[in-house]
Every structure is written in C-alpha cells, then in structure tokens.
Amino acid sequence: CLDPFWYGLEITRTIPASGLTFENIGDSTAGFIVALDGTASHPFIENGNNVRITFMGNISNQTLRFISMPDRSMVERGGVNAMQFLSDPRLRSFFLLNIGTNTVRFGAATGAANLTASLSYRPRYLGTF
C-alpha cells in the first residue's frame, strides 16, 4: 500500500528551558524526534496535555533521543536502543504532534539545567492519488 502522505521539509527548533510552543503546519498529526544533550538523571519530555515520556536512567555527556513516529517509537541513548529504561511499560505513552498549536517541554529529576534540547519534525499532508 502506498503511503498516502506528502511530507514537507524537516523543521528543527531549539526547545528553551521554558518550553516550546509552535504550529504543526501540516494537515495531519506528525511524528518528531527530540534530542536531549548533556548530563541529567531521569530526563523527560512532555506535551501541553502533560503526556510524559520519562527515561528512568542517567545520561552523562550523552545524547538521548526520543523518537515518536506514527509507525515506530523508541528511545536511544548514545545511539543505542534504550527502551528498557522507560517508565512503567504498561504506562508508556508516546505522543504525536497535533495539527495546529503544540507545546513541548523537557526536564529531569536532577540536572535539567545541564541539558539542551531540540525538536525535529516533518509536516505531513494527506494526499490523494
């Protein structure tokens, strides 16, 4: 089956400590990648509806990537699959970017000030063939 979506160019934004509010300019929900760089304990990302993905481990001068796509979701630490470090597997909830306004925040149990974050996504447009 052909993919019914047309994808726009990748958009990358820095997430400030206060959070990032932006428009998903596509006409469909979109997947994203958030990269956290630095040193922290139990880092997390969450959306404006307080849906949170928490990494139950530490990063030490590493990159932690939260990958939330319609067809696959995962977490990588230093380029290695780290799904086993997510919070309670029964409560895992990866979210997608809604059409229109979205808010994404990051933090950590300790060391949030040591983190930098960026978000990348490609807007999706439903096409007809």
N, C-alpha and C positions, 0 to 999 in steps of 0.2 A: 504494500500500500504506500502510495506517495505521501510525503509529509505535506499537509495542507497549509503550512505556514510559510510566509516570506519573512526573512529575518533582516532587520536593519543593521547598521554598523554598530560595533561594540562601543558602549559608553562606559567610561571609567570615572569614578568620582572618589575623592578622599572623604572619609567619614570623620567629621570633627568629634571631639570628646562629648559635645552636647547632643550628638546625633545628626542624622542627615534626613531631610525631608525633600523629596523630589518627585517629578512626574514620570511615570512609565508612559511614554508616548505611543506605545503600541496599542492595538485594539484587542489584545488578549493578555492573559497573565504571562509572566516571563520568569524564567529561571535566572539565577545570579550566582556569582562567586564573591565571597567576602574573604579577603586576606588580612589576617592579623599578624603583625610583625613585632617581635620584642620578647620580653620576659614577663610572665604572669602565671598566676595559679587560678585554675578553674575559669578560663575566659569564656565568654558567651557573646552571642548576637541575639537581638530580638527585634520584632517589628512593632509597629504602633498599636497592635492589638495585644501586646505582651506575650506573644508566642515566642518562646525562647529555645535556642539550641545551646546547650551547655557542654563544654568539654571538661570532663572530670579528671583532669591531669594538669601537668605543668608544661609550659614552653619556656625555653631558655635560649634567648637569641635565635629563635627559630621562626619559621612562617607556618601559621596554622590556617588552612583553607577550608572554609565551609562551602560546599558545592551543593546547591539546591536547584535541580533541574526537573522539568516535568517527567523526564524518563529515567533519571537516576539522581540519587542524593548520597553524599558521602562527606567525610571529614578526613583531611590529610595533615599530618604533622611532619614537616621536613620532607614532603613528597611521598610519604609512606601512609598507606591506609591506616586510619586510627579510629575506626568506628567503634571499637571495643571501649573507648574512653568516653563515649557519650553518656549523658544521664540516663536514668532508668529506661531500658529498651522498650518497655511497654508504653512509655510516655513520650517517645521520640516524636517530634513533630517538625518536619521541615516545611517551611512556608515558601510560597512563590510571591513575586511582586504583583500586586493588584493593578488593574487598569486604573490610570489616574494617579492620585497622590499616595505616596508611600513614605513611611518613616522607618529607618533602620538605625539601631543603636548598638554599641558594643560596651563591654565592661569585663570585669574579672573580680573574683573574690578578693584577691590581693594583686597589686601591681598594674592596675588599669592605666595608671599614669605613664607606665613604661611601654604602652602599646601604641602603634599606629595602625590605621585600618583603611582599606579601600574596597569599593564595591564595583564590580563589572557586570554588565548585562547587555543583552541584545534584544531590542524590542521585537515582538512578534506581531505579525499582521495576518489575519485569516484571509487566505486567498481562495479563489475558485479556479478550477481548471476546466 
